[in-house]
Amino acid sequence: MALSGMLYWAIGIAAIQAVYCQGNFIKVECDPENQGVYSQQAVLNCKVVSIKKDFQIIKMIWCKVEADKCVGKTMLTFENGKWSAEDARFSSGALEWNEKELSVSLLVQKTQVSDQGSYRFMISTDTGYEKGNTYLRVTAPYSVPVISSVPGINIEDSMPVTLTCNASGGYPPGQIHWFDQLSNRTNSSALSTIPTQDGRFNLSSVFITTVSSSLALYKCVVVNDKMDKQRAEYQLTIGPEKQEGTKNATAITAVFIVVGALAAGILILYIYRRQSRAGARRESMFPIMGNTWFQAQQEEKDEHEKTMEEGEATG
């Protein structure tokens, strides 16, 4: 019995010492999880609760933790009345005092996928030391999906057609669902998830179907882990159809033909008018030149006859 009593006494003393060492004078309470959106600002919140109204802060530290250790250049330290950061993207929000509570926050600028994980806040005061953990979950919305088909033109009934739905830049990996006008066709599709260098993902889903004029409208829906949805619709055009590029090329060719013909007509008209004016000038000169020549010939003849007459009279 004496040994049993001494054992209970030792356990009690150890428990008291543990409580004393932990210093129940302050307590840190953090939000279990915080949401961050890729490339936007994320906010992580904690608060310090003290049994004393006024307590002196000696040091505070924020950092991302893995295996119970601070990792990367995520450490943000408050000491001697100012904050210092290893990475300029990490900063502190304004300290807010409310009676015996101190609200603190970690601001993460231009949030990256790699910022997701557990974070720890630690504080040392004149009344004790305490810490708390919180989690940052990062999401990135996918782009509006785009659907394409092969073939894209001259589609006929009962022809096999391959539909592809692409969406990019999302996190975490999502799913693409296919629907026709009657049912969910996702089980007939194949999804590819392609990681990018920044940690986000591109999605590409291929769905092969047999064309029916009564089921020509298809939808693809991109779904992430929060069940947020982005969707697109695609209407198969059944029957002969010219490519848009061919239409544009034909229109451009027609414009060039019309402009060329118009330019040629203007050039021919210009040449004709110029030749007509030159011919008119030449025709107008011939009568003048002809009258002058005949007049000179006539005067010479008259002079010759007069000289002959005078010679006969003298003889």
C-alpha positions as CSV (number, residue, x, y, z in Angstrom):
1,M,0.0,0.0,0.0
2,A,2.8,2.4,0.8
3,L,4.4,1.8,-2.6
4,S,1.1,2.4,-4.3
5,G,0.6,5.6,-2.4
6,M,4.0,6.9,-3.3
7,L,3.3,6.0,-7.0
8,Y,0.1,8.1,-7.0
9,W,1.9,10.9,-5.3
10,A,4.7,10.9,-7.9
11,I,2.2,10.9,-10.8
12,G,0.4,13.9,-9.3
13,I,3.6,15.9,-8.8
14,A,4.6,15.2,-12.4
15,A,1.2,16.3,-13.7
16,I,1.4,19.6,-11.7
17,Q,4.9,20.2,-12.9
18,A,3.8,19.6,-16.5
19,V,1.0,22.1,-16.1
20,Y,3.3,24.6,-14.5
21,C,6.0,24.2,-17.2
22,Q,3.4,24.6,-19.9
23,G,2.4,27.8,-18.3
24,N,-1.4,28.0,-18.5
25,F,-1.2,31.8,-18.5
26,I,-1.6,32.0,-22.2
27,K,-3.4,29.9,-24.9
28,V,-3.1,30.0,-28.7
29,E,-6.3,29.3,-30.7
30,C,-6.0,29.1,-34.6
31,D,-8.6,28.5,-37.3
32,P,-8.3,24.8,-38.2
33,E,-8.2,25.6,-42.0
34,N,-7.8,28.7,-44.2
35,Q,-8.6,28.9,-47.9
36,G,-6.3,30.5,-50.4
37,V,-6.8,31.1,-54.1
38,Y,-3.9,30.8,-56.6
39,S,-2.2,34.2,-57.3
40,Q,-4.4,36.0,-54.7
41,Q,-3.7,36.9,-51.1
42,A,-4.3,34.3,-48.4
43,V,-4.9,35.0,-44.7
44,L,-4.2,32.7,-41.8
45,N,-5.6,33.6,-38.4
46,C,-4.8,32.9,-34.8
47,K,-5.5,34.5,-31.5
48,V,-3.6,34.6,-28.1
49,V,-5.7,34.4,-25.0
50,S,-4.2,35.4,-21.6
51,I,-5.4,35.3,-18.1
52,K,-3.6,38.6,-17.6
53,K,-5.0,41.8,-19.3
54,D,-1.5,43.1,-20.0
55,F,1.4,40.9,-21.0
56,Q,4.6,41.7,-22.7
57,I,5.5,40.0,-26.1
58,I,9.0,38.8,-26.3
59,K,9.0,37.0,-29.6
60,M,6.5,35.7,-32.2
61,I,7.2,33.4,-35.1
62,W,5.1,32.2,-38.1
63,C,6.4,29.4,-40.4
64,K,5.3,26.5,-42.5
65,V,6.0,23.2,-40.8
66,E,6.8,19.7,-42.0
67,A,7.7,16.8,-39.7
68,D,7.3,19.3,-36.8
69,K,10.0,21.6,-38.2
70,C,9.9,25.0,-40.0
71,V,10.7,24.5,-43.7
72,G,11.5,26.7,-46.7
73,K,11.8,30.5,-46.5
74,T,8.5,30.9,-44.8
75,M,9.6,32.1,-41.5
76,L,8.2,35.5,-40.3
77,T,9.6,36.7,-37.0
78,F,8.5,39.5,-34.6
79,E,11.2,40.7,-32.2
80,N,12.2,44.0,-30.7
81,G,9.0,45.5,-31.9
82,K,9.3,44.7,-35.6
83,W,8.7,42.0,-38.1
84,S,11.3,40.4,-40.4
85,A,10.6,38.0,-43.2
86,E,12.7,35.6,-45.3
87,D,10.3,35.9,-48.2
88,A,8.7,39.2,-49.1
89,R,5.5,37.4,-50.0
90,F,5.0,36.7,-46.3
91,S,3.9,39.5,-43.9
92,S,1.8,40.1,-40.8
93,G,-1.6,41.7,-40.5
94,A,-2.2,44.3,-37.9
95,L,-2.1,43.2,-34.3
96,E,-5.5,43.6,-32.7
97,W,-5.9,43.7,-28.9
98,N,-9.2,43.0,-27.3
99,E,-9.1,42.9,-23.5
100,K,-7.2,39.7,-22.8
101,E,-7.0,38.6,-26.5
102,L,-4.5,39.3,-29.2
103,S,-5.5,38.6,-32.8
104,V,-2.6,37.8,-35.2
105,S,-2.6,36.9,-38.9
106,L,-0.2,35.8,-41.5
107,L,-0.6,37.3,-45.0
108,V,0.6,35.3,-48.0
109,Q,0.8,37.4,-51.2
110,K,0.4,35.9,-54.7
111,T,-0.4,32.5,-53.2
112,Q,1.2,29.5,-55.0
113,V,0.2,25.9,-55.0
114,S,3.5,25.1,-53.1
115,D,2.2,27.3,-50.2
116,Q,-0.4,24.7,-49.3
117,G,0.3,22.9,-46.0
118,S,0.5,23.3,-42.2
119,Y,1.6,26.5,-40.6
120,R,2.6,27.2,-37.0
121,F,2.3,30.3,-34.9
122,M,4.5,30.5,-31.8
123,I,4.6,33.2,-29.1
124,S,6.8,33.9,-26.1
125,T,5.6,36.4,-23.5
126,D,6.5,37.4,-19.9
127,T,3.7,35.0,-18.8
128,G,4.7,31.9,-20.8
129,Y,5.2,30.3,-24.2
130,E,2.5,28.7,-26.5
131,K,2.0,27.6,-30.1
132,G,-0.9,26.7,-32.4
133,N,-1.2,25.1,-35.8
134,T,-3.4,25.9,-38.8
135,Y,-3.7,24.7,-42.4
136,L,-3.7,26.6,-45.7
137,R,-5.6,24.9,-48.5
138,V,-4.9,26.3,-52.0
139,T,-7.3,26.1,-55.0
140,A,-7.0,27.4,-58.6
141,P,-10.1,27.6,-60.8
142,Y,-9.9,25.9,-64.2
143,S,-10.4,27.8,-67.4
144,V,-13.7,27.6,-69.3
145,P,-13.5,24.4,-71.2
146,V,-13.1,24.3,-75.0
147,I,-14.5,21.5,-77.1
148,S,-13.3,20.5,-80.6
149,S,-14.3,17.6,-82.9
150,V,-12.5,15.5,-85.5
151,P,-13.8,15.6,-88.2
152,G,-15.0,19.2,-87.8
153,I,-16.8,19.4,-91.2
154,N,-18.8,17.2,-93.6
155,I,-20.2,15.1,-90.7
156,E,-22.9,12.6,-91.6
157,D,-25.2,10.4,-89.6
158,S,-23.7,7.2,-88.2
159,M,-20.2,8.6,-88.6
160,P,-17.7,8.2,-85.7
161,V,-16.6,11.5,-84.3
162,T,-13.9,12.2,-81.7
163,L,-14.7,15.1,-79.2
164,T,-12.0,16.6,-77.1
165,C,-12.6,18.8,-74.1
166,N,-9.7,20.9,-72.7
167,A,-9.5,23.0,-69.5
168,S,-6.3,24.4,-68.0
169,G,-4.7,26.0,-65.0
170,G,-6.6,24.4,-62.1
171,Y,-5.8,22.9,-58.8
172,P,-6.3,20.3,-57.3
173,P,-6.7,17.8,-60.1
174,G,-10.3,17.8,-61.4
175,Q,-12.6,15.7,-63.5
176,I,-14.4,16.2,-66.8
177,H,-17.9,14.8,-67.3
178,W,-19.6,14.3,-70.7
179,F,-23.3,14.5,-71.4
180,D,-25.4,14.2,-74.4
181,Q,-29.1,15.2,-74.6
182,L,-30.2,12.0,-72.8
183,S,-27.5,10.8,-70.4
184,N,-24.1,11.0,-68.7
185,R,-21.5,9.6,-71.1
186,T,-18.4,10.0,-68.9
187,N,-17.7,6.3,-68.7
188,S,-17.1,6.3,-72.4
189,S,-14.4,9.0,-72.2
190,A,-10.7,9.0,-71.3
191,L,-9.2,11.7,-69.1
192,S,-5.6,12.9,-69.1
193,T,-4.3,15.0,-66.2
194,I,-1.2,17.0,-67.1
195,P,0.9,18.7,-64.3
196,T,2.4,22.1,-65.0
197,Q,5.6,23.6,-63.6
198,D,3.8,25.8,-61.1
199,G,1.9,22.9,-59.6
200,R,-1.4,23.4,-61.4
201,F,-3.0,21.0,-63.8
202,N,-4.3,20.9,-67.4
203,L,-7.2,18.5,-68.2
204,S,-8.0,16.8,-71.5
205,S,-10.8,14.4,-72.0
206,V,-11.5,12.5,-75.2
207,F,-14.9,11.1,-76.1
208,I,-15.7,9.0,-79.2
209,T,-19.3,8.9,-80.3
210,T,-21.4,7.8,-83.3
211,V,-23.2,10.7,-84.8
212,S,-26.9,10.9,-84.7
213,S,-28.9,13.9,-86.0
214,S,-31.2,13.5,-82.9
215,L,-28.3,13.6,-80.5
216,A,-26.0,16.3,-81.9
217,L,-25.6,18.5,-78.8
218,Y,-22.9,17.6,-76.3
219,K,-21.7,19.1,-73.0
220,C,-18.5,18.7,-71.0
221,V,-18.4,19.8,-67.4
222,V,-15.2,20.4,-65.4
223,V,-15.6,19.6,-61.7
224,N,-13.0,20.3,-58.9
225,D,-12.9,18.9,-55.4
226,K,-15.4,21.6,-54.2
227,M,-17.8,20.6,-56.9
228,D,-17.4,24.0,-58.5
229,K,-18.3,23.6,-62.2
230,Q,-17.2,25.0,-65.5
231,R,-19.1,23.9,-68.6
232,A,-19.2,24.1,-72.3
233,E,-21.6,23.0,-75.1
234,Y,-20.8,21.7,-78.6
235,Q,-23.3,21.4,-81.4
236,L,-22.3,18.9,-84.2
237,T,-23.3,20.3,-87.6
238,I,-24.4,17.3,-89.7
239,G,-24.2,17.6,-93.5
240,P,-21.7,19.2,-96.0
241,E,-20.1,22.4,-94.7
242,K,-17.2,24.5,-95.9
243,Q,-14.5,25.4,-93.6
244,E,-14.5,29.0,-92.3
245,G,-11.0,29.5,-93.6
246,T,-12.1,28.4,-97.1
247,K,-14.9,30.9,-97.0
248,N,-12.6,33.7,-96.0
249,A,-10.1,32.8,-98.7
250,T,-12.8,32.8,-101.4
251,A,-14.1,36.1,-100.3
252,I,-10.6,37.6,-100.3
253,T,-10.0,36.2,-103.8
254,A,-13.2,37.7,-105.1
255,V,-12.3,41.1,-103.7
256,F,-8.9,41.0,-105.5
257,I,-10.6,40.0,-108.8
258,V,-13.1,42.9,-108.6
259,V,-10.4,45.4,-107.6
260,G,-8.1,44.2,-110.4
261,A,-10.8,44.4,-113.0
262,L,-11.7,47.9,-111.9
263,A,-8.1,49.0,-112.0
264,A,-7.6,47.5,-115.5
265,G,-10.7,49.3,-116.8
266,I,-9.5,52.6,-115.4
267,L,-6.1,52.1,-117.0
268,I,-7.6,51.3,-120.4
269,L,-10.0,54.3,-120.2
270,Y,-7.1,56.5,-119.4
271,I,-5.0,55.3,-122.3
272,Y,-7.9,55.6,-124.7
273,R,-8.7,59.2,-123.7
274,R,-5.0,60.1,-124.0
275,Q,-4.7,58.7,-127.5
276,S,-8.0,60.3,-128.5
277,R,-6.7,63.7,-127.4
278,A,-3.4,63.3,-129.2
279,G,-5.2,62.3,-132.4
280,A,-7.4,65.3,-132.2
281,R,-4.4,67.6,-131.9
282,R,-2.8,66.0,-135.0
283,E,-6.0,66.3,-137.1
284,S,-6.4,69.9,-136.1
285,M,-2.8,70.7,-137.3
286,F,-3.2,69.2,-140.8
287,P,-5.7,71.8,-142.2
288,I,-3.5,74.7,-141.0
289,M,-0.4,73.2,-142.5
290,G,-2.3,72.3,-145.8
291,N,-3.7,75.9,-146.3
292,T,-0.4,77.5,-145.7
293,W,1.4,75.3,-148.3
294,F,-1.2,75.7,-151.0
295,Q,-1.3,79.5,-150.4
296,A,2.5,79.7,-150.8
297,Q,2.4,77.6,-154.0
298,Q,-0.3,79.8,-155.4
299,E,1.7,83.0,-154.6
300,E,4.8,81.5,-156.2
301,K,2.8,80.6,-159.3
302,D,1.2,84.1,-159.6
303,E,4.6,85.7,-159.2
304,H,6.0,83.5,-161.9
305,E,3.2,84.3,-164.3
306,K,3.6,88.1,-163.7
307,T,7.3,87.9,-164.4
308,M,6.6,86.1,-167.7
309,E,4.0,88.7,-168.7
310,E,6.4,91.6,-168.0
311,G,9.1,89.9,-170.1
312,E,6.8,89.5,-173.1
313,A,5.8,93.1,-172.9
314,T,9.3,94.3,-173.0
315,G,10.2,92.2,-176.0
